C-alpha cells in the first residue's frame, strides 16, 4: 500500500507542511489536538476558509484559487 504524500482534506503535500503533523492522513493545518480543525461536511465552506487562510499566508490570488478548486478532489470530499 502506497503511503499518503498529501493531506486527505486539503491536498497540501506533506513535504510543504510547515508544522508538526499529528496524523498520517492530514496536514498540521487540518488536524490539531487529535481532531480535525473543520469537522463539518460543507465543501464550499471549507474551500472559503482555506482560500482566506492561504491569502492570509501570502499565497497569490491565482494560486489560492487553483488550490481551492483542487480541494474538491481530496479523499475527504469525494462522494
VOBA-1610 file (N, C-alpha, C; in pm, whole numbers, padded with zeros to 5 digits, always signed):
BEGIN
Unk+00084-00118+00000Unk+00000+00000+00000Unk+00088+00124+00000Unk+00057+00219-00087Unk+00136+00340-00102Unk+00106+00438+00013Unk+00210+00493+00077Unk+00185+00588+00185Unk+00131+00720+00130Unk+00053+00789+00212Unk-00002+00918+00172Unk+00111+01020+00158Unk+00103+01102+00056Unk+00202+01208+00037Unk+00137+01345+00045Unk+00004+01349+00059Unk-00069+01475+00069Unk-00186+01460+00166Unk-00228+01572+00221Unk-00339+01574+00316Unk-00468+01526+00249Unk-00542+01441+00317Unk-00667+01388+00264Unk-00781+01489+00270Unk-00759+01602+00334Unk-00863+01703+00346Unk-00841+01820+00251Unk-00715+01869+00242Unk-00689+01988+00160Unk-00592+01963+00045Unk-00534+01846+00039Unk-00438+01805-00065Unk-00302+01875-00058Unk-00273+01943+00053Unk-00141+02004+00065Unk-00036+01893+00077Unk+00070+01901-00005Unk+00175+01799+00004Unk+00242+01803+00142Unk+00262+01687+00200Unk+00324+01682+00332Unk+00464+01743+00331Unk+00533+01738+00219Unk+00667+01796+00209Unk+00662+01948+00227Unk+00547+02011+00201Unk+00532+02157+00214Unk+00471+02198+00349Unk+00434+02102+00430Unk+00370+02130+00559Unk+00472+02190+00655Unk+00451+02316+00699Unk+00549+02381+00786Unk+00538+02340+00932Unk+00427+02278+00971Unk+00406+02243+01111Unk+00441+02098+01140Unk+00414+02058+01265Unk+00437+01921+01308Unk+00305+01844+01294Unk+00305+01745+01208Unk+00184+01666+01183Unk+00157+01570+01297Unk+00030+01556+01331Unk-00013+01462+01435Unk-00080+01339+01373Unk-00097+01341+01241Unk-00168+01233+01173Unk-00096+01194+01045Unk-00110+01069+01007Unk-00053+01023+00880Unk-00142+01062+00761Unk-00265+01104+00791Unk-00361+01133+00685Unk-00383+01282+00660Unk-00356+01366+00760Unk-00389+01508+00749Unk-00269+01596+00781Unk-00269+01717+00724Unk-00161+01813+00748Unk-00179+01881+00884Unk-00080+01959+00923Unk-00086+02025+01053Unk-00192+02135+01058Unk-00236+02185+00943Unk-00342+02286+00940Unk-00480+02223+00958Unk-00499+02104+00907Unk-00630+02038+00911Unk-00654+01954+01036Unk-00549+01911+01103Unk-00564+01820+01217Unk-00477+01867+01333Unk-00542+01907+01442Unk-00470+01954+01562Unk-00536+01897+01686Unk-00457+01869+01786Unk-00505+01821+01915Unk-00597+01700+01903Unk-00564+01611+01809Unk-00636+01487+01795Unk-00770+01495+01722Unk-00799+01607+01659Unk-00926+01621+01588Unk-00910+01710+01465Unk-01002+01695+01371Unk-00999+01781+01252Unk-01036+01923+01292Unk-00969+02021+01236Unk-00998+02161+01267Unk-01134+02202+01211Unk-01169+02151+01094Unk-01302+02175+01038Unk-01374+02041+01037Unk-01467+02026+01131Unk-01536+01899+01145Unk-01664+01889+01062Unk-01703+01998+00998Unk-01824+01997+00917Unk-01805+01917+00790Unk-01909+01914+00710Unk-01900+01842+00583Unk-01949+01928+00466Unk-01936+02060+00480Unk-01974+02154+00374Unk-01848+02192+00295Unk-01833+02133+00178Unk-01715+02156+00095Unk-01696+02303+00063Unk-01803+02372+00024Unk-01793+02514-00014Unk-01741+02600+00102Unk-01791+02573+00222Unk-01746+02648+00339Unk-01598+02621+00366Unk-01559+02493+00358Unk-01418+02458+00379Unk-01330+02527+00275Unk-01375+02533+00151Unk-01299+02600+00046Unk-01285+02749+00076Unk-01391+02814+00123Unk-01383+02957+00157Unk-01283+02981+00269Unk-01289+02897+00371Unk-01196+02909+00484Unk-01052+02888+00436Unk-01031+02784+00357Unk-00897+02753+00306Unk-00842+02867+00221Unk-00926+02922+00134Unk-00885+03032+00048Unk-00841+03152+00132Unk-00921+03188+00231Unk-00887+03305+00313Unk-00758+03281+00392Unk-00737+03158+00439Unk-00614+03127+00512Unk-00492+03132+00419Unk-00507+03081+00297Unk-00396+03087+00201Unk-00360+03231+00170Unk-00461+03315+00148Unk-00435+03456+00118Unk-00368+03524+00237Unk-00411+03490+00358Unk-00351+03549+00478Unk-00204+03508+00494Unk-00168+03390+00440Unk-00029+03343+00445Unk+00052+03390+00325Unk-00005+03477+00242Unk+00069+03536+00132Unk+00066+03463+00000Unk-00020+03365-00014Unk-00033+03294-00141Unk-00104+03387-00240Unk-00054+03399-00361Unk-00114+03489-00459Unk-00255+03441-00495Unk-00336+03533-00545Unk-00477+03506-00575Unk-00494+03388-00670Unk-00417+03386-00778Unk-00431+03280-00877Unk-00400+03142-00819Unk-00290+03132-00745Unk-00256+03003-00683Unk-00360+02963-00579Unk-00404+03058-00498Unk-00504+03028-00395Unk-00633+02977-00458Unk-00676+03038-00567Unk-00797+02992-00636Unk-00778+02852-00693Unk-00663+02826-00752Unk-00634+02695-00810Unk-00633+02587-00701Unk-00559+02611-00593Unk-00552+02512-00485Unk-00688+02491-00420Unk-00766+02598-00409Unk-00901+02587-00353Unk-00989+02500-00443Unk-00977+02517-00572Unk-01051+02433-00667Unk-01015+02286-00650Unk-00887+02257-00632Unk-00841+02118-00622Unk-00892+02045-00497Unk-00928+02119-00394Unk-00973+02057-00269Unk-01088+01959-00294Unk-01174+01989-00389Unk-01290+01902-00416Unk-01250+01760-00454Unk-01125+01740-00496Unk-01079+01607-00537Unk-01009+01530-00424Unk-00999+01590-00307Unk-00937+01524-00191Unk-01024+01408-00145Unk-00964+01302-00093Unk-01041+01185-00048Unk-01152+01219+00052Unk-01129+01315+00137Unk-01231+01351+00238Unk-01359+01402+00174Unk-01350+01467+00058Unk-01466+01533-00002Unk-01529+01455-00116Unk-01473+01343-00153Unk-01534+01260-00259Unk-01664+01201-00209Unk-01757+01192-00298Unk-01889+01139-00258Unk-01909+00999-00309
//
